Amino acid sequence: MRRSTLLIIALLCLAALPAAAQGILPGSLAGWMDGGIPPAVDFPERSQAPVLTEYGFVTFDAHRFTRGADSLEAAVYKLKDPSGAYGLYSFLRTPDMARANFTEHSSMSSERALVLTGNLVLDIRGKNLAKSEPEVKSLVAAIQPKAHGGPLPTLWQYLPQKDMIERTDRYILGPRTLDQLFPAGVGDSLGFSSGAEAELAHYRLGGRDATLLIADFPTQQIAAQKLADLQKKFNVNGSNPSAGSPALYASRSVTLIAIVSGASTQAEANHLLSQVQSGTELTWDEPTFQFKEPTIEAMIVGTIIGAGMICMFALVAGVSFGGLRLIVKRLWPGKVFDRNSHLQVLQLGLNSKPINSDDFYGYSAPPTGGKQVDKNLPDRVALRIFR
């Protein structure tokens, strides 16, 4: 009895395992043999565990496929949401990986390919990947049904494009990731716990490499406070030369804070800082999603037709109700409409004709022995109510 109970519990636990733990990558690839699971040290799952945690790492799956002397090592990272997956994709991508056409966000070099689809990041490694593009597309098609879509970050749109080194932009969601990519060590002071998100890229300024960091905060008050805290702790705009940190140059635009590291002068840094602007833009002709605004002529014609349809409906409804009421009154007079026992009538005695209570609906004589009502009232009585 005890063994059977344990067996049932084990089966229930196995059934409760999430689908992600049962494997995301396919177990086979057309024309390729399954070479098992590659060593995890070949991928940044262990060495970059803090980075993966900040991006919302959920699970990891890897397979090796072989065909003769050729081999492909594929790994897929599942993140909590597409924003974290986009950040990990930008973190893993290197400048030598040119844009590919597997998905909207995909890149490939001679020995490595990265593909972002929903909340999944596919990492493929092998020699001469250009000849293995069909296999890469097959792997992408196999994992796409298991990906969850959603909006991607748009902070990269505030990065200036002039003088930017291609494919050096990174989306950052945590201090440890930022400290690996930004040289000043401001990670813990930027306020990721307050809902901040960051984006950085490398630029060529005066023949030197400079890094521009953009941080976005929920409100402009939080952004102003964070900038003030950075000026106290670091040498920002010459505010604290004794801080022992490299010179940083920063500015704030509404909820955005832009910080430049690697610039030699304030004027050189302002070349980048002046291009980072945030604000509300009101436009009349802003495009809408999958909707084309009709012309003014079509709107006028539609208004006339709509008003005519409403009038026609009111006319048909009124005639229908009136006709139904007449038919019911003809078939069942005094039983459905105009029942005497359910009506009370107000009559004004303003003319010379006396009020006749017998003309009122619902009038009944008072009980025997009660006070008699004078039915011939004088015309000076302005208003009487009889029941």
TORROGU-193513 format. One record per residue: residue number from 1; x, y, z negated of N, C-alpha, C in turn. Coordinates in steps of 0.05 Angstrom, whole numbers, m for minus. Layout:
# residues N
  nr n.east n.north   n.up ca.east ca.north  ca.up c.east c.north   c.up
 NUM      X       Y      Z       X        Y      Z      X       Y      Z
...
# end
This chain:
# residues 387
  nr n.east n.north   n.up ca.east ca.north  ca.up c.east c.north   c.up
   1     17     m24      0       0        0      0     17      25      0
   2     38      24    m16      56       47    m17     70      52     10
   3     79      30     23      93       33     48     74      44     70
   4     50      35     70      31       45     90     25      75     85
   5     24      83     60      20      112     54     43     129     64
   6     68     119     59      91      134     69     93     135     99
   7     84     113    112      84      113    141     64     133    152
   8     41     135    140      21      154    149     31     183    145
   9     44     188    123      55      215    118     77     222    138
  10     94     202    145     115      207    165    103     213    192
  11     82     198    200      69      203    225     56     231    226
  12     44     239    204      32      266    204     53     287    206
  13     76     283    193      98      303    195    108     305    223
  14    111     283    237     120      283    265    100     297    283
  15     75     292    277      54      305    294     53     335    289
  16     62     344    265      61      372    259     84     387    269
  17    104     374    280     128      388    291    120     407    313
  18    131     431    314     124      449    336    134     439    363
  19    121     448    384     129      439    410    158     448    417
  20    166     471    405     193      481    411    214     462    401
  21    209     447    379     229      429    368    231     404    385
  22    212     398    403     212      374    419    227     378    445
  23    240     401    449     256      406    473    243     425    492
  24    259     445    501     249      465    520    259     458    548
  25    284     450    550     296      443    576    286     416    585
  26    284     412    611     276      386    621    298     365    616
  27    290     340    613     310      319    608    324     310    633
  28    315     318    656     328      309    681    327     332    701
  29    344     330    721     346      350    742    350     335    768
  30    335     342    789     336      326    814    364     325    825
  31    373     300    830     400      296    841    422     297    820
  32    416     303    795     436      305    774    429     284    752
  33    450     274    739     447      255    717    448     270    690
  34    434     259    671     433      271    644    459     264    630
  35    475     285    624     501      281    611    499     284    581
  36    475     286    569     473      289    540    474     318    532
  37    478     322    506     478      349    495    507     359    494
  38    513     382    505     540      392    504    547     402    476
  39    573     404    470     581      414    443    570     442    438
  40    559     446    414     547      471    407    567     494    406
  41    593     487    402     613      508    400    617     522    426
  42    608     510    449     611      523    475    592     546    478
  43    572     547    460     552      568    462    553     585    436
  44    543     609    436     546      627    413    526     621    391
  45    515     597    389     495      592    369    507     594    341
  46    531     583    337     543      582    310    560     607    305
  47    577     614    324     595      636    319    580     663    317
  48    556     665    329     541      690    329    515     686    314
  49    515     670    293     491      665    278    478     691    266
  50    494     710    255     481      735    245    468     750    268
  51    480     751    291     468      766    314    442     752    322
  52    442     726    324     418      712    331    395     717    311
  53    402     717    286     382      722    265    370     750    268
  54    386     770    274     375      797    278    357     799    302
  55    362     783    322     345      784    346    320     766    343
  56    318     752    321     294      735    316    296     707    328
  57    319     695    323     324      668    334    304     648    322
  58    293     630    338     274      610    329    286     582    333
  59    294     575    357     305      548    362    323     549    386
  60    337     527    390     358      525    410    357     497    423
  61    361     496    449     361      470    463    383     471    484
  62    397     449    487     419      448    506    421     421    520
  63    429     420    545     432      395    560    456     399    579
  64    469     376    585     490      376    606    480     358    628
  65    483     368    653     475      353    677    500     349    694
  66    504     325    704     528      318    719    520     307    747
  67    537     312    766     534      301    793    562     298    805
  68    572     273    803     600      269    811    619     284    793
  69    636     300    805     655      316    790    643     342    780
  70    619     349    789     607      375    781    590     371    756
  71    588     392    741     572      391    716    560     418    711
  72    536     418    700     522      442    691    515     439    662
  73    522     460    646     514      460    618    494     482    614
  74    470     474    606     448      493    603    439     495    574
  75    435     519    565     425      524    538    403     545    539
  76    383     541    523     361      560    523    356     568    494
  77    353     595    490     348      606    464    319     615    463
  78    305     607    442     277      616    438    277     637    416
  79    267     661    422     265      683    403    236     687    394
  80    232     703    374     205      708    364    188     723    384
  81    200     742    399     185      758    417    203     766    441
  82    191     776    462     207      784    486    227     807    479
  83    222     824    460     241      845    453    267     834    443
  84    265     814    425     289      801    415    303     786    436
  85    288     773    454     301      758    476    315     777    495
  86    303     801    500     317      821    517    342     830    504
  87    342     834    477     366      842    463    388     821    465
  88    381     796    461     401      775    463    412     772    491
  89    394     775    511     403      774    539    424     796    544
  90    418     821    535     437      842    539    463     838    523
  91    461     825    500     485      820    484    503     799    497
  92    491     778    509     507      757    521    518     765    549
  93    505     783    562     513      790    589    540     806    588
  94    557     800    607     583      813    609    583     830    635
  95    601     850    636     601      868    659    607     854    686
  96    620     831    685     627      818    710    603     801    722
  97    581     801    707     557      786    716    539     804    732
  98    539     800    758     523      817    776    493     809    774
  99    476     827    783     447      822    782    440     799    800
 100    423     781    790     413      758    806    383     761    811
 101    372     743    826     344      745    834    327     722    823
 102    335     711    801     319      689    789    294     700    776
 103    297     721    760     275      736    748    282     766    749
 104    265     782    738     270      811    738    296     818    723
 105    301     803    701     325      807    685    341     781    686
 106    360     780    705     377      757    708    403     766    720
 107    425     753    713     451      760    723    468     735    726
 108    489     736    742     505      713    748    533     721    756
 109    552     706    746     580      708    755    587     681    768
 110    612     677    774     620      653    788    617     628    770
 111    618     632    743     617      609    725    595     611    704
 112    579     631    706     558      633    685    534     648    696
 113    510     640    687     485      653    694    468     657    670
 114    455     680    668     437      687    646    410     695    658
 115    389     684    646     362      689    657    344     695    633
 116    329     717    634     309      724    614    282     720    625
 117    266     704    611     238      700    618    221     699    593
 118    205     719    589     189      720    564    206     722    540
 119    201     704    521     217      703    496    239     682    497
 120    247     673    521     268      653    525    291     665    541
 121    315     657    533     340      665    547    354     640    555
 122    358     636    581     371      613    592    400     619    599
 123    418     603    588     447      607    592    458     582    606
 124    468     586    630     478      564    646    507     569    653
 125    524     548    649     552      550    655    561     527    673
 126    579     533    691     589      513    709    608     527    729
 127    622     511    744     641      522    764    626     527    790
 128    632     549    802     621      557    828    590     554    828
 129    578     571    811     549      570    807    534     579    832
 130    547     593    850     533      603    874    521     580    890
 131    535     558    891     525      535    906    504     519    891
 132    500     526    865     480      512    849    456     529    843
 133    451     549    860     427      566    855    401     551    856
 134    397     531    873     372      516    873    368     502    846
 135    389     491    834     386      478    808    379     499    786
 136    392     523    788     385      543    768    356     551    771
 137    346     555    795     318      562    799    300     540    788
 138    308     515    791     292      493    781    290     494    751
 139    312     500    737     312      502    708    295     526    699
 140    296     548    714     280      571    707    250     564    710
 141    243     551    732     215      543    736    206     523    715
 142    224     507    704     216      487    684    210     500    657
 143    224     522    650     220      534    623    200     556    624
 144    194     567    647     175      590    647    148     584    636
 145    136     561    640     110      555    627    111     555    597
 146    135     551    585     137      550    556    144     577    544
 147    147     598    560     155      624    551    130     641    545
 148    132     658    525     110      676    518    118     705    527
 149    101     716    544     107      743    555     99     765    536
 150    106     789    543     100      813    527    116     837    536
 151    111     860    525     126      884    534    155     883    526
 152    172     894    542     201      896    537    208     924    528
 153    230     927    514     239      953    504    244     972    528
 154    239     998    523     242     1019    543    263    1039    535
 155    278    1034    513     297     1053    503    319    1058    523
 156    325    1039    541     346     1042    560    341    1065    580
 157    316    1073    582     309     1094    601    321    1121    592
 158    328    1124    567     340     1149    558    370    1150    562
 159    382    1128    570     411     1128    575    417    1143    601
 160    435    1162    600     444     1176    625    457    1156    644
 161    451    1158    670     462     1140    690    489    1149    701
 162    494    1175    699     519     1186    710    542    1177    692
 163    563    1167    705     588     1159    692    585    1134    675
 164    561    1120    676     558     1096    661    573    1073    674
 165    585    1056    657     598     1032    667    576    1011    670
 166    573    1000    693     551      982    699    551     958    681
 167    527     950    673     521      926    657    536     927    630
 168    538     950    618     548      953    591    527     961    571
 169    502     964    580     481      972    562    473     948    545
 170    468     954    519     460      933    500    437     943    483
 171    418     925    478     395      932    461    400     919    434
 172    398     935    412     407      926    386    384     929    366
 173    381     908    348     360      907    328    371     903    300
 174    397     903    296     407      899    269    435     910    265
 175    443     914    240     469      927    235    493     910    242
 176    492     885    239     515      868    246    521     868    275
 177    500     867    291     504      869    320    515     896    328
 178    506     917    315     516      944    321    545     947    314
 179    553     936    291     581      938    283    600     923    302
 180    590     903    315     607      889    335    610     905    361
 181    591     923    367     591      936    392    598     966    390
 182    594     978    367     600     1007    363    622    1009    343
 183    644    1024    350     668     1023    334    668    1038    307
 184    648    1054    301     649     1071    278    639    1058    252
 185    627    1034    254     618     1021    230    594    1034    217
 186    575    1044    232     551     1057    221    527    1039    219
 187    531    1013    223     509      995    224    489     996    201
 188    499     993    176     482      993    153    469    1021    148
 189    481    1042    159     471     1069    153    451    1079    174
 190    446    1063    195     428     1073    216    399    1070    209
 191    392    1050    192     364     1048    183    348    1028    199
 192    359    1005    205     343      985    219    320     975    202
 193    324     976    175     303      967    157    279     986    157
 194    283    1011    168     261     1030    170    247    1030    197
 195    252    1009    213     239     1007    239    255    1019    261
 196    281    1023    258     297     1035    280    304    1014    300
 197    309    1022    324     319     1006    346    340    1022    361
 198    359    1009    373     382     1023    384    389    1012    412
 199    402    1029    427     412     1021    454    439    1036    457
 200    459    1022    468     484     1035    474    494    1026    501
 201    514    1042    511     526     1037    537    554    1051    536
 202    571    1042    554     598     1053    557    599    1072    581
 203    615    1093    578     618     1113    599    647    1120    602
 204    653    1131    626     680     1141    631    680    1172    629
 205    693    1182    608     695     1211    603    724    1219    602
 206    731    1235    622     759     1245    623    779    1223    625
 207    772    1201    639     791     1179    643    792    1160    619
 208    775    1165    599     775     1147    575    747    1134    573
 209    747    1113    557     722     1098    552    708    1111    528
 210    683    1118    531     667     1129    509    641    1113    507
 211    631    1112    483     607     1096    477    585    1115    468
 212    562    1113    481     538     1129    474    519    1110    460
 213    511    1117    436     491     1102    421    466    1119    418
 214    443    1107    424     417     1120    421    401    1104    401
 215    391    1117    380     374     1104    361    347    1117    360
 216    326    1102    360     298     1112    360    285    1105    333
 217    271    1124    321     259     1120    295    229    1125    297
 218    213    1114    278     184     1116    280    174    1145    280
 219    187    1163    264     178     1191    263    203    1209    265
 220    198    1234    272     220     1253    274    231    1261    246
 221    214    1259    225     224     1264    198    245    1244    190
 222    239    1218    196     259     1197    189    284    1202    205
 223    282    1209    231     305     1214    247    322    1237    236
 224    309    1259    228     324     1281    216    338    1274    191
 225    325    1257    174     338     1249    149    362    1230    154
 226    359    1213    174     381     1195    180    405    1210    191
 227    400    1230    207     422     1246    218    436    1261    195
 228    421    1271    176     433     1285    153    450    1265    137
 229    440    1241    133     455     1221    118    481    1213    132
 230    480    1211    159     504     1204    174    525    1226    172
 231    516    1251    172     535     1273    170    549    1274    143
 232    535    1264    122     548     1264     96    568    1241     93
 233    562    1218    106     578     1194    102    601    1192    122
 234    597    1202    147     616     1200    168    624    1228    178
 235    645    1228    195     654     1253    206    638    1259    232
 236    614    1269    228     596     1274    250    596    1304    256
 237    604    1311    280     605     1339    288    623    1356    270
 238    645    1343    260     664     1356    242    654    1362    215
 239    632    1349    206     620     1354    180    636    1343    157
 240    651    1322    162     666     1309    140    692    1298    150
 241    712    1316    154     738     1307    165    752    1287    147
 242    747    1288    121     761     1270    102    748    1243     99
 243    728    1238    115     714     1212    112    731    1188    120
 244    752    1193    136     769     1171    145    758    1155    168
 245    736    1163    179     724     1149    202    730    1165    227
 246    729    1152    250     734     1167    275    714    1189    279
 247    721    1208    295     704     1231    300    680    1223    317
 248    657    1230    307     632     1224    321    618    1251    328
 249    603    1250    349     588     1274    358    559    1265    362
 250    540    1279    349     512     1271    349    494    1294    353
 251    470    1288    362     448     1307    365    422    1292    362
 252    401    1307    356     374     1295    353    355    1308    372
 253    337    1292    384     316     1301    401    290    1287    393
 254    274    1301    377     249     1290    366    255    1265    350
 255    249    1241    359     254     1217    344    280    1203    352
 256    294    1214    370     319     1201    380    343    1214    367
 257    363    1197    360     389     1207    352    410    1195    371
 258    425    1213    383     446     1204    402    473    1209    389
 259    491    1189    390     517     1190    378    538    1182    398
 260    559    1197    401     581     1191    420    606    1185    404
 261    619    1163    411     644     1156    400    665    1153    422
 262    688    1164    418     709     1162    439    714    1188    454
 263    697    1208    449     701     1234    462    723    1250    447
 264    739    1265    462     761     1280    450    752    1307    439
 265    731    1319    451     722     1345    442    691    1346    441
 266    681    1366    428     652     1370    426    640    1375    454
 267    655    1391    470     645     1397    497    643    1371    514
 268    662    1354    511     662     1329    526    639    1311    517
 269    633    1311    491     611     1295    481    584    1307    490
 270    583    1333    491     558     1346    499    550    1340    527
 271    570    1332    543     564     1323    571    544    1300    571
 272    546    1283    551     527     1261    548    503    1268    531
 273    508    1282    509     487     1287    490    465    1305    502
 274    473    1323    519     453     1341    531    434    1327    550
 275    441    1303    559     424     1288    577    404    1270    563
 276    406    1268    537     388     1251    522    366    1269    511
 277    342    1267    522     320     1283    514    296    1266    509
 278    281    1272    488     256     1257    482    234    1278    477
 279    210    1270    485     188     1288    480    163    1277    494
 280    140    1290    489     115     1282    502    112    1297    528
 281    108    1282    549     104     1293    576     76    1289    585
 282     62    1311    590      34     1310    599     33    1315    629
 283     22    1296    643      20     1298    672     m8    1293    681
 284    m16    1306    703     m43     1302    714    m45    1278    732
 285    m23    1272    746     m24     1251    766     m8    1226    757
 286     m8    1221    730       6     1198    721     m8    1172    730
 287      6    1153    742      m8     1129    753    m18    1112    730
 288    m40    1099    735     m52     1080    716    m47    1052    726
 289    m51    1033    708     m45     1005    714    m68     993    730
 290    m62     984    754     m80      970    772   m107     985    775
 291   m105    1012    777    m129     1028    781   m123    1052    799
 292   m139    1056    819    m135     1078    837   m158    1098    833
 293   m151    1122    826    m171     1142    821   m186    1149    847
 294   m213    1149    846    m229     1155    871   m226    1185    878
 295   m233    1190    903    m232     1218    913   m255    1234    901
 296   m254    1260    903    m275     1277    892   m301    1273    908
 297   m299    1268    934    m324     1263    950   m338    1237    940
 298   m322    1216    935    m333     1191    926   m346    1195    898
 299   m333    1211    881    m345     1216    854   m371    1230    856
 300   m374    1251    874    m399     1265    877   m421    1247    887
 301   m414    1232    908    m435     1213    920   m443    1193    899
 302   m424    1182    884    m430     1163    863   m448    1174    841
 303   m443    1200    834    m459     1213    814   m488    1216    823
 304   m492    1224    849    m519     1227    860   m533    1200    861
 305   m519    1180    870    m531     1153    872   m538    1143    844
 306   m520    1147    825    m525     1138    798   m549    1152    785
 307   m551    1179    789    m574     1193    779   m600    1184    792
 308   m600    1179    818    m624     1169    832   m632    1141    822
 309   m613    1124    816    m619     1097    806   m631    1099    778
 310   m621    1118    762    m633     1121    735   m661    1131    736
 311   m666    1151    754    m694     1161    758   m712    1139    768
 312   m703    1123    787    m719     1102    798   m726    1081    777
 313   m706    1075    760    m711     1056    738   m731    1067    718
 314   m729    1093    712    m748     1105    693   m777    1105    705
 315   m779    1110    731    m805     1110    744   m817    1082    744
 316   m802    1063    752    m812     1035    753   m819    1025    725
 317   m802    1032    705    m808     1024    678   m833    1037    667
 318   m837    1063    673    m861     1077    664   m886    1066    676
 319   m886    1062    703    m910     1050    717   m916    1022    707
 320   m894    1007    702    m898      979    693   m911     979    665
 321   m901     996    647    m912      996    620   m940    1007    620
 322   m945    1028    636    m972     1039    637   m992    1019    649
 323   m984    1005    670   m1002      985    682  m1007     962    664
 324   m986     954    649    m990      932    630  m1010     941    608
 325  m1007     965    599   m1025      975    577  m1054     976    587
 326  m1058     986    612   m1085      987    623  m1097     959    625
 327  m1081     940    635   m1091      912    638  m1099     901    611
 328  m1082     905    591   m1088      894    564  m1113     907    553
 329  m1116     933    556   m1139      947    545  m1165     938    560
 330  m1162     931    585   m1186      922    600  m1193     893    592
 331  m1174     876    587   m1180      848    580  m1187     845    551
 332  m1173     860    533   m1178      858    505  m1183     885    493
 333  m1206     897    498   m1210      925    489  m1212     926    458
 334  m1197     945    446   m1197      949    418  m1184     928    401
 335  m1170     909    414   m1157      887    399  m1127     890    398
 336  m1115     901    418   m1086      904    419  m1078     934    416
 337  m1089     951    433   m1084      979    431  m1109     994    421
 338  m1106    1017    408   m1127     1034    399  m1146    1020    381
 339  m1136    1005    362   m1153      992    342  m1161    1012    321
 340  m1188    1013    315   m1199     1034    297  m1188    1031    269
 341  m1184    1006    260   m1176     1002    232  m1147    1008    227
 342  m1131    1014    248   m1103     1020    245  m1095    1048    253
 343  m1115    1065    258   m1109     1092    268  m1119    1113    248
 344  m1104    1134    245   m1112     1158    230  m1110    1182    248
 345  m1130    1199    248   m1132     1221    267  m1133    1247    251
 346  m1117    1267    260   m1118     1294    249  m1135    1311    268
 347  m1154    1326    257   m1171     1344    273  m1172    1371    260
 348  m1167    1392    276   m1167     1419    266  m1195    1431    271
 349  m1207    1441    249   m1233     1453    252  m1231    1483    256
 350  m1221    1491    279   m1216     1520    284  m1237    1532    301
 351  m1255    1517    313   m1276     1528    329  m1303    1528    314
 352  m1323    1536    327   m1349     1537    313  m1363    1511    310
 353  m1353    1490    323   m1365     1464    321  m1357    1451    295
 354  m1376    1442    279   m1368     1428    254  m1353    1402    259
 355  m1337    1395    240   m1322     1370    242  m1341    1347    236
 356  m1342    1328    255   m1359     1304    252  m1340    1281    245
 357  m1343    1271    221   m1325     1250    212  m1330    1224    227
 358  m1354    1221    239   m1359     1196    254  m1342    1194    279
 359  m1330    1217    288   m1314     1216    312  m1286    1206    306
 360  m1278    1203    280   m1251     1195    273  m1249    1165    275
 361  m1226    1156    284   m1220     1127    283  m1215    1120    254
 362  m1223    1096    247   m1217     1086    220  m1234    1097    198
 363  m1255    1112    205   m1272     1123    184  m1291    1102    174
 364  m1294    1102    148   m1314     1084    136  m1328    1098    113
 365  m1352    1091    108   m1368     1104     87  m1357    1098     60
 366  m1359    1116     41   m1349     1111     14  m1365    1089      1
 367  m1354    1076    m19   m1369     1055    m33  m1394    1066    m46
 368  m1413    1048    m50   m1439     1056    m62  m1434    1067    m90
 369  m1448    1088    m95   m1445     1101   m121  m1423    1122   m122
 370  m1406    1123   m102   m1385     1143   m101  m1395    1169    m91
 371  m1378    1188    m91   m1385     1215    m82  m1389    1215    m52
 372  m1411    1227    m43   m1417     1229    m15  m1401    1252     m2
 373  m1392    1246     23   m1377     1266     38  m1395    1282     56
 374  m1394    1308     55   m1410     1325     72  m1399    1324    100
 375  m1415    1313    119   m1405     1309    146  m1408    1335    162
 376  m1424    1353    153   m1427     1378    168  m1411    1401    154
 377  m1386    1401    159   m1368     1420    146  m1370    1447    160
 378  m1367    1469    146   m1367     1495    159  m1342    1499    175
 379  m1342    1517    194   m1320     1521    212  m1297    1536    198
 380  m1301    1547    174   m1279     1561    161  m1259    1542    148
 381  m1266    1516    147   m1247     1496    137  m1226    1492    158
 382  m1201    1496    152   m1180     1495    172  m1172    1466    178
 383  m1170    1449    159   m1159     1422    164  m1170    1402    144
 384  m1180    1380    153   m1188     1359    136  m1179    1332    147
 385  m1172    1314    130   m1164     1287    138  m1183    1268    127
 386  m1195    1251    144   m1214     1230    136  m1202    1203    142
 387  m1208    1184    125   m1198     1157    129  m1222    1139    133
# end
